[in-house]
Amino acid sequence: MFRTFKLRDGTDILLRALRWGDLDDLLELHNELIDEEAMIGGEKKMTRDEQLDRHAELMKEVEGGRSVVIVAEIDGKAVGQTNARKRGGRLGHTAGLGVFVRRMWRGRGIGSELMMELEAQARKIGVEVLFLEVYSVSPAVELYRRLGYAEYGRLPGGIKYRVGYVDAVSMYKRIVE
Amino acid sequence: MKAGTFLRRFTARDGREVILRTPRWEDLDDMLEFINGLVDEDAMIAADKKQTRGSETDWLARNLTNLEKGVHVAVVAEVDGRMVGSCEVDPRPGRMSHVGSLGISVRDGYRDVGIGQELMREAEAQAKSLGVELLILEVFSINDRAIHVYEKMGFRRMGSIPRGVRYKGERIDSLCMLKELCSS
């Protein structure tokens, strides 16, 4: 366990490490994001078998110190997660991140709490720079900016979303001086 | 594309005959020697550790599988029966599948004679036929020679991650470049 905090409405949130048992909650989270056409990289629902393979891979990466995952838990259920995976070789001090929260729990600060915890835990495995990609039209861009991420590049038409193209914005934050 | 497919041949600026083709299983030992040679000379690539025959076997198996499935582009340059360069394009997953990430390397002793450019030209053509519309690459910001070639090939600077690369005890910037592939 990393820490707990309270939402403004009094709900208790637990931030903790990934567990094997998060498998089904995270599958639900992923498939809900696909259903609502959320602005994430993926566009296909996963079967439980696919999720099993992915989850096992993630558990291995965490054990091996190549990835960090923080889970937000409410009443025993995983409602959000953020993860960062280190790149290879000479880029090994940099890690790409993603952050996901169940629809009904958004807009209450869980995402920022997850990301702040991610920074703290990522430092422990030697990460100095976190980076991410985001849809230029996503409200998350503002959240990332507030958390100290700066835009370092933009891929024009880098994302196909619904019927058109959207720019992919690259952002980074140095977390170790 | 099938493994070991002949693509074309050309004469390099130093007169050597070069064959461009897709990789094949028999390239394994050549590839292992190639990548470890790059690590030995501290080439400006992401890899900084030598591969074992086992890890290279895994890599080649995945590479050829994806090549044959049509979800990966791989072109190698061969001179006198020896693999001297390689260029790959990996389409990104999901909603970025029209974006291909390009990587290229040429063996020491075969550089600066146009082999890299021909490899890239060929890989671009293959990538287009897989539906890639945008190519991206990353290069060490101090690798002037490579950046010059990429700019000549039509890539432009997109941005860089400050101190995103560790090289010889220092932190240097990782430069991202992009190129739009015209649909005509």
HADDOCK unambig.tbl for C-alpha pairs under 7 A between the chains (distance, minus, plus):
assign (segid A and resid 41 and name CA) (segid B and resid 94 and name CA) 5.57 0.50 0.50
assign (segid A and resid 41 and name CA) (segid B and resid 95 and name CA) 5.76 0.50 0.50
assign (segid A and resid 42 and name CA) (segid B and resid 94 and name CA) 4.73 0.50 0.50
assign (segid A and resid 42 and name CA) (segid B and resid 95 and name CA) 6.47 0.50 0.50
assign (segid A and resid 43 and name CA) (segid B and resid 94 and name CA) 5.53 0.50 0.50
assign (segid A and resid 43 and name CA) (segid B and resid 95 and name CA) 6.46 0.50 0.50
assign (segid A and resid 88 and name CA) (segid B and resid 46 and name CA) 6.73 0.50 0.50
assign (segid A and resid 88 and name CA) (segid B and resid 47 and name CA) 6.98 0.50 0.50
assign (segid A and resid 89 and name CA) (segid B and resid 46 and name CA) 5.24 0.50 0.50
assign (segid A and resid 89 and name CA) (segid B and resid 47 and name CA) 4.69 0.50 0.50
assign (segid A and resid 89 and name CA) (segid B and resid 48 and name CA) 5.29 0.50 0.50
assign (segid A and resid 90 and name CA) (segid B and resid 46 and name CA) 5.03 0.50 0.50
assign (segid A and resid 90 and name CA) (segid B and resid 47 and name CA) 6.32 0.50 0.50
assign (segid A and resid 90 and name CA) (segid B and resid 48 and name CA) 6.16 0.50 0.50
assign (segid A and resid 90 and name CA) (segid B and resid 165 and name CA) 5.60 0.50 0.50
assign (segid A and resid 90 and name CA) (segid B and resid 166 and name CA) 4.95 0.50 0.50
assign (segid A and resid 90 and name CA) (segid B and resid 167 and name CA) 6.64 0.50 0.50
assign (segid A and resid 91 and name CA) (segid B and resid 46 and name CA) 6.28 0.50 0.50
assign (segid A and resid 91 and name CA) (segid B and resid 164 and name CA) 6.36 0.50 0.50
assign (segid A and resid 91 and name CA) (segid B and resid 165 and name CA) 5.04 0.50 0.50
assign (segid A and resid 91 and name CA) (segid B and resid 166 and name CA) 6.44 0.50 0.50
assign (segid A and resid 94 and name CA) (segid B and resid 164 and name CA) 6.45 0.50 0.50
assign (segid A and resid 152 and name CA) (segid B and resid 159 and name CA) 5.23 0.50 0.50
assign (segid A and resid 152 and name CA) (segid B and resid 160 and name CA) 5.98 0.50 0.50
assign (segid A and resid 152 and name CA) (segid B and resid 161 and name CA) 6.67 0.50 0.50
assign (segid A and resid 153 and name CA) (segid B and resid 158 and name CA) 5.32 0.50 0.50
assign (segid A and resid 153 and name CA) (segid B and resid 159 and name CA) 4.46 0.50 0.50
assign (segid A and resid 154 and name CA) (segid B and resid 158 and name CA) 6.50 0.50 0.50
assign (segid A and resid 158 and name CA) (segid B and resid 96 and name CA) 6.25 0.50 0.50
assign (segid A and resid 158 and name CA) (segid B and resid 99 and name CA) 6.52 0.50 0.50
assign (segid A and resid 159 and name CA) (segid B and resid 95 and name CA) 5.57 0.50 0.50
assign (segid A and resid 159 and name CA) (segid B and resid 96 and name CA) 5.08 0.50 0.50
assign (segid A and resid 160 and name CA) (segid B and resid 95 and name CA) 5.23 0.50 0.50
assign (segid A and resid 160 and name CA) (segid B and resid 96 and name CA) 6.47 0.50 0.50
assign (segid A and resid 161 and name CA) (segid B and resid 95 and name CA) 6.76 0.50 0.50
